């Protein structure tokens, strides 16, 4: 029994030392995100973003070309992210599109393949004293309405109508507040990313309270932005993303967080 105990103790010590040794040899790569809201982050170190990075780290441990890297998610304000990118700090940015990052020609940074598909929905009321199911065609179909916009957000194609007063804009702090004002009939419409909207509607049990226009404000894909410092990893990152198409676990995660 003493021999068995001694062997088990030795095995435990070896596993600890091996883990420490691996951690010492791995290069940590920061993966920045400025999305603090659900489903991307639901609570402390939980949510879609953390589960995606966990899958990436598990994949990297079993693939020779990535086994020396450890990816660490870091939640930072957008202003700090802009500063990091402006100063050419090496890293990656999760779930973004080139059109938001000043890289429409996709030459400043490297871009992974599509991770998820998303769209900015036009949301109105389906119930209440004043239901107003709005079918969006273009900006003209919203004239005369009160729009709940996130403070600081730029809405392409809408700004001239906001300035002229053809569409009245009321600024709110976040999507949670815009939904609240919509259901309280303080605003007529708002626009929320479907990745955020679907999760919030399901978690609050208010799917039937709102109406989502069949035509969105815009649609787009979300990717990993990879700074030039890590250009050698783009191919391996894309192989990982390609593997997700056949991953039951990833499909379960997307279903869990109501993303496409």
Secondary structure, DSSP 4 states (H G I P E B T S, - for coil): -HHHHHHHHHHHHHHHHHHHHHHHHSEEEEEEE---STTT--BTTBSHHHHHHHHHHHHHHTSTTTTTEEEEEEE--HHHHHHHHHTT---EEEEE-GGGTT-TTS-SSEEPPP-EEEEEEEEEESSSTT------SSGGGGTT-EEEEETT---TTTHHHHHHTSSEEEEESSHHHHHHHHHTTS-SEEEEEHHHHHHHHHHHT-GGGEEE-SS-SEEEEEEEEE-GGGGGGHHHHHHHHHHHTT-HHHHHHHHHHT--
